Amino acid sequence: MSTTGHRSLVVSYTIDKISAEFRLSIDPGKGLTTAFRNNRTRVKKHLITVLRILVPAGILAYLLWTIGSDPESAESVRQIFSSKTRWGNVAIGFGFALLALSCTFIRWYLLVISVGIPFSLKDAFRLGFLGYMLNFVGLGGIGGDLFKGYVLAKDNPTKRPEAVSTIFMDRLIGLYALFMVTSLAALSLDLEGSQPAIRSMVYVVHGVTIGGFLGLSLVFLPSFAKGSFREFLEDLPKVGGAFKRTFAAVGMYRRHPRYLVFIGLLSLGVHSFFSVAVYFLASGLFERHPSLLEMMVITPLAMVFAAIPLSPGGMGTLELAVTELYVTVPAEEFSKANGITVALGFRAMTIGLAFIGAIFYWTNRASVDQSMAEANAEEETLEHLAEGVDEPLERSQQPEPR
């Protein structure tokens, strides 16, 4: 073959290959090119990051402006550093907050070992504190839950779906426990004398609590595992993936009711302890403050708002919710200035807890940074791992009786 013919053949092959790849990249069935989808994902991620900065910044700026423009609010803040503050009560409040956070780590530890994954309580606390810290500093990067799920999955490559699903189940149980504690504490409120907004809020909380109980009872029925109703929910657009992950995670624990009972009680303790922490904080800052039962309504409800993924660690949304609930839930009247002060004091407590995670980070900075980078790269994969684990555990994988 001549040189000219050889070159023509190469050019022809190259053009055909490029054309084939171009047709593949703009497949009409897919609607969008792969490159465009990737760009859209990156733009969406950047927009979310910007919102996660602007939302808490705007809320905190509003609260600080309220303090600066109201002499009563400024006086409430100055009182923190006066001789009237009972620092012993504040310290007790921080101790209860630390106890509550520790209970969340123990809960996750039990969820992990109950599906046969080898795990130590020491590692649960180490990863738990690191994850808690990342919830505050994870702007534009991974959150604490994703980091914990990745490290656990990396250490147990044969149980990656189960590892990630423990994180999802931990969050699900914690969120339902928030409503449960609030619902029980709200039974002590005098709803007839409460504001209409509070009555409506309490009714919604009761409804979610009852509905959640009925829903979980249905999901735990053995016949639900392969039922048509489950398939219908999993095939729903937009929310089907969330249902699938929920059912898969719950399915893992259907065979371990003993663990779930203890985990449920532990979860109720978590939010009760956080409520006690805020109660002692308020009693340390002010002579007059809401009762303990009222705090057990205020704090969990505020944490529900903080769980909305608008800002890192619920920054801003938690403070705003505590402030508004502080002046609307109690039967006695309290100023918004006191509510803002208690809200900012509770935020200072949570930041103090996050500093413990910072200690773990600085002592293992290189390995933690590497795990964070790897988890960020596998974020999409990890989000879908939890959808296929609703299978009976093999006998060798089941935890030993305790």
C-alpha positions in Angstrom: 0.0 0.0 0.0 1.3 3.5 -0.9 2.1 6.1 1.7 -0.8 8.2 0.4 -3.2 5.3 0.7 -2.1 4.5 4.2 -2.6 8.1 5.3 -6.1 8.2 3.8 -7.0 5.0 5.6 -5.7 6.5 8.9 -7.6 9.7 8.4 -10.8 7.8 7.4 -10.5 5.6 10.5 -10.0 8.6 12.8 -12.9 10.5 11.4 -15.2 7.5 11.7 -14.1 7.0 15.3 -14.6 10.6 16.2 -18.1 10.6 14.6 -19.0 7.4 16.5 -17.9 8.9 19.8 -19.8 12.1 19.0 -23.0 10.3 18.2 -22.6 8.3 21.5 -22.1 11.5 23.5 -25.3 13.1 22.2 -27.5 10.0 22.2 -31.0 11.4 21.7 -32.3 8.8 24.2 -30.2 10.4 26.9 -31.1 13.9 25.9 -27.9 15.6 27.2 -24.3 15.1 26.5 -22.2 13.5 29.3 -20.0 16.7 29.4 -23.1 18.9 29.8 -24.4 16.7 32.6 -21.1 16.8 34.4 -21.0 20.6 34.0 -24.6 20.9 35.3 -23.7 18.8 38.3 -20.7 21.0 39.1 -22.7 24.2 38.8 -25.4 22.7 41.0 -22.8 21.8 43.6 -21.3 25.3 43.5 -24.8 26.9 43.9 -25.6 24.7 46.9 -22.3 25.7 48.5 -23.1 29.4 47.9 -26.5 28.9 49.5 -25.0 27.1 52.4 -22.9 30.1 53.1 -25.5 32.8 52.4 -28.3 31.3 54.4 -26.6 31.0 57.8 -24.7 34.3 57.2 -28.0 36.1 56.5 -29.7 34.6 59.6 -26.8 35.2 61.9 -26.5 38.8 60.6 -30.2 39.3 61.3 -29.9 38.0 64.9 -26.8 40.1 65.5 -28.5 43.2 64.1 -31.4 42.5 66.4 -29.0 42.5 69.3 -27.3 45.7 68.2 -30.5 47.6 67.5 -32.3 46.7 70.7 -30.8 48.0 74.0 -32.5 45.1 75.9 -30.9 42.5 73.7 -27.5 44.1 74.1 -27.9 44.1 77.9 -28.8 40.4 77.8 -25.6 39.6 76.0 -23.5 41.7 78.3 -25.0 39.9 81.2 -23.2 36.7 80.1 -20.0 38.2 81.3 -21.3 39.6 84.5 -21.3 38.2 88.0 -24.9 37.1 87.6 -24.0 34.3 85.3 -23.9 30.9 87.1 -21.0 29.2 85.2 -21.6 26.0 87.2 -24.9 25.6 85.5 -23.4 26.4 82.1 -20.7 23.7 82.7 -23.4 21.1 83.7 -25.2 22.0 80.4 -22.1 21.4 78.4 -21.6 18.1 80.2 -25.1 17.0 79.2 -24.5 18.1 75.6 -21.3 16.0 75.6 -23.3 13.0 77.0 -26.0 13.4 74.3 -23.4 13.5 71.5 -21.6 10.5 73.0 -24.9 8.6 72.9 -25.2 9.2 69.2 -21.8 7.5 68.7 -22.8 4.5 70.8 -26.0 4.3 68.8 -24.0 4.2 65.5 -21.7 1.6 67.1 -24.6 -0.7 67.9 -26.1 -0.2 64.4 -22.8 -1.3 62.8 -22.1 -4.4 64.9 -25.7 -5.5 64.6 -25.1 -6.2 60.9 -21.9 -8.2 61.5 -19.4 -5.5 60.7 -16.3 -5.6 63.0 -16.1 -2.3 64.8 -14.8 -0.9 68.1 -16.4 1.7 70.3 -13.1 3.6 70.2 -13.4 3.9 66.4 -17.0 4.9 66.8 -16.0 7.9 69.0 -13.1 8.8 66.8 -15.0 8.8 63.6 -18.1 10.3 65.3 -16.2 13.4 66.6 -14.5 13.8 63.2 -17.8 13.6 61.5 -19.4 16.1 63.9 -16.5 18.5 63.2 -16.9 18.1 59.4 -20.6 19.0 59.7 -19.4 22.5 60.6 -16.4 22.9 58.3 -17.6 20.9 55.3 -18.5 23.8 53.0 -18.2 22.7 49.5 -16.8 19.4 50.6 -18.1 16.3 52.3 -20.3 16.2 55.4 -19.7 14.2 58.5 -22.1 11.4 57.5 -20.5 10.8 54.2 -17.0 10.8 55.7 -18.0 8.2 58.3 -19.8 6.0 55.8 -16.8 6.1 53.4 -14.2 5.2 56.1 -16.4 2.3 57.4 -17.0 1.0 53.9 -13.3 1.3 53.0 -12.3 -0.8 56.1 -14.9 -3.4 55.2 -14.9 -3.7 51.4 -17.1 -6.8 51.4 -19.8 -5.0 53.3 -19.8 -1.6 51.6 -23.6 -1.3 51.2 -24.2 -2.3 54.8 -21.7 0.2 56.0 -23.2 3.1 54.2 -26.7 2.0 55.2 -25.8 2.2 58.9 -25.3 5.9 58.4 -28.7 6.3 56.7 -30.4 4.3 59.5 -28.6 6.3 62.2 -30.0 9.5 60.7 -33.5 8.1 60.2 -33.7 6.9 63.9 -32.3 10.2 65.2 -34.9 12.2 63.2 -37.8 10.1 64.4 -36.6 10.3 68.0 -36.7 14.1 67.7 -40.4 14.0 66.9 -41.0 11.4 69.6 -39.4 13.4 72.4 -41.2 16.6 71.3 -44.5 14.8 71.1 -44.2 13.3 74.6 -43.1 16.6 76.1 -45.8 18.5 74.3 -48.4 16.5 76.2 -47.6 18.7 79.2 -48.4 22.0 77.4 -51.7 23.8 77.9 -52.7 24.0 74.2 -55.9 25.9 74.9 -53.9 28.9 76.2 -51.2 28.6 73.5 -50.9 30.6 70.3 -52.5 29.1 67.2 -49.1 28.6 65.6 -47.9 26.5 68.5 -51.1 24.4 68.5 -50.7 23.7 64.8 -47.1 22.9 65.3 -47.8 20.4 68.1 -50.6 18.8 66.1 -48.2 18.3 63.2 -45.6 16.8 65.5 -48.1 14.4 66.9 -49.2 13.5 63.4 -45.7 12.8 62.2 -44.9 10.8 65.4 -48.0 8.6 64.9 -47.6 8.3 61.2 -43.9 7.4 61.6 -44.8 4.7 64.1 -47.4 3.2 61.8 -45.0 3.4 58.8 -42.1 1.7 60.6 -44.5 -1.0 61.9 -45.6 -1.6 58.3 -42.0 -1.7 57.0 -40.9 -4.2 59.7 -43.6 -6.7 58.6 -42.0 -9.7 56.8 -44.6 -9.6 54.1 -43.7 -6.0 53.2 -40.2 -7.0 51.9 -41.6 -8.3 48.6 -45.0 -6.6 48.5 -46.4 -4.7 45.5 -47.0 -1.6 47.7 -43.2 -1.4 48.4 -42.5 -1.7 44.7 -45.0 1.1 44.0 -43.3 3.5 46.4 -39.8 2.7 45.1 -40.9 3.4 41.6 -42.3 6.9 42.4 -40.4 9.7 40.6 -38.1 11.9 42.6 -38.7 10.2 46.0 -38.5 6.6 44.9 -34.8 6.4 45.6 -35.3 7.7 49.1 -37.9 5.1 49.8 -35.7 2.4 48.4 -32.8 3.4 50.7 -35.1 3.6 53.7 -36.6 0.2 53.1 -33.2 -1.4 52.4 -31.8 0.1 55.6 -34.7 -1.0 57.7 -34.7 -4.4 56.2 -31.2 -5.1 57.5 -32.4 -4.7 61.1 -35.7 -6.6 60.8 -33.9 -9.7 62.3 -32.4 -7.8 65.2 -35.3 -6.3 67.3 -33.2 -6.6 70.5 -30.7 -4.1 69.2 -33.4 -1.8 67.8 -35.2 -1.5 71.2 -32.0 -0.5 72.9 -31.1 1.9 70.1 -34.5 3.5 70.2 -34.3 4.1 74.0 -30.8 5.5 73.5 -32.1 7.9 70.8 -34.8 9.2 73.1 -32.0 9.8 75.7 -30.0 11.8 73.1 -32.6 14.5 72.6 -33.6 14.5 76.2 -30.0 15.2 77.2 -29.7 18.0 74.7 -32.9 19.5 76.1 -31.5 19.3 79.6 -28.2 20.9 78.3 -30.1 23.9 77.0 -32.2 24.1 80.2 -29.1 24.4 82.4 -27.6 26.9 79.9 -30.7 29.1 80.2 -30.8 28.7 84.0 -27.1 29.7 84.1 -27.7 32.9 82.1 -31.0 34.1 83.4 -33.0 34.0 86.6 -36.2 33.5 84.6 -36.3 30.8 82.0 -38.6 28.1 80.5 -39.3 24.9 82.4 -37.5 21.7 81.6 -40.6 20.2 79.9 -40.9 23.4 77.8 -37.2 23.1 76.9 -37.9 19.5 75.8 -40.3 20.9 73.2 -38.2 23.9 72.2 -34.9 22.1 71.7 -35.9 19.0 69.6 -38.2 21.2 67.4 -35.3 23.6 66.8 -33.1 20.6 65.9 -35.7 19.5 63.4 -35.2 22.8 61.6 -31.5 22.5 62.0 -31.6 19.1 60.2 -32.7 20.9 57.0 -29.6 20.8 54.9 -29.4 24.5 54.3 -26.2 25.2 56.2 -23.3 23.4 57.8 -24.2 22.0 61.2 -27.6 23.8 61.1 -25.7 27.1 61.5 -28.3 30.0 61.5 -31.4 27.8 61.2 -30.9 26.4 64.7 -30.4 29.8 66.3 -33.4 31.3 64.5 -35.6 28.3 65.6 -34.5 28.4 69.2 -35.1 32.2 69.3 -38.6 32.0 67.9 -39.7 28.9 69.9 -38.2 30.4 73.1 -40.8 33.2 73.0 -43.8 31.3 71.7 -43.8 27.9 73.4 -43.6 28.8 77.2 -46.7 29.7 79.0 -44.7 32.6 80.7 -43.6 35.5 78.5 -39.9 35.8 77.7 -38.1 38.3 75.6 -36.6 37.6 72.2 -33.3 39.0 73.6 -33.1 36.1 76.1 -33.9 33.7 73.3 -31.2 35.0 71.1 -28.7 34.8 73.9 -29.6 31.2 74.8 -29.5 30.3 71.1 -26.0 31.7 70.6 -24.9 30.1 73.9 -26.0 26.7 72.6 -24.2 27.3 69.4 -21.0 28.0 71.4 -21.6 24.7 73.1 -21.8 22.8 69.8 -18.7 24.5 68.5 -16.9 23.5 71.7 -17.9 19.9 71.0 -16.7 20.2 67.4 -13.3 21.3 68.8 -12.9 17.7 70.2 -13.1 16.5 66.6 -10.5 19.0 65.7 -8.1 17.4 68.1 -8.6 14.0 66.4 -8.1 15.7 63.1 -4.8 17.3 63.9 -3.4 14.2 65.4 -4.2 12.2 62.2 -4.3 15.0 59.6 -2.7 13.3 56.7 -4.8 10.1 56.8 -8.0 12.1 57.5 -7.3 14.5 54.5 -6.7 11.5 52.2 -10.0 9.8 53.3 -11.9 13.1 52.8 -10.6 13.5 49.3 -11.4 9.9 48.5 -14.9 10.1 50.0 -15.5 13.3 48.0 -14.5 11.6 44.8 -16.9 8.6 45.5 -19.8 10.7 46.8 -22.3 9.6 44.1 -21.3 5.9 44.5 -21.8 6.0 48.2 -25.2 7.6 47.9 -26.4 4.6 45.9 -24.7 1.8 47.8 -27.5 1.6 50.4 -30.2 0.7 47.9 -29.4 -3.0 47.6 -28.8 -4.4 51.0 -32.2 -5.7 52.0 -31.2 -9.3 51.9 -31.1 -11.8 54.8 -27.7 -12.0 56.4 -25.8 -15.2 56.1 -25.3 -17.0 59.3 -21.6 -16.3 59.2 -22.4 -12.5 58.9 -24.8 -12.3 61.8 -23.6 -10.8 65.1 -22.8 -13.2 67.9 -25.4 -13.3 70.7 -24.5 -10.9 73.6 
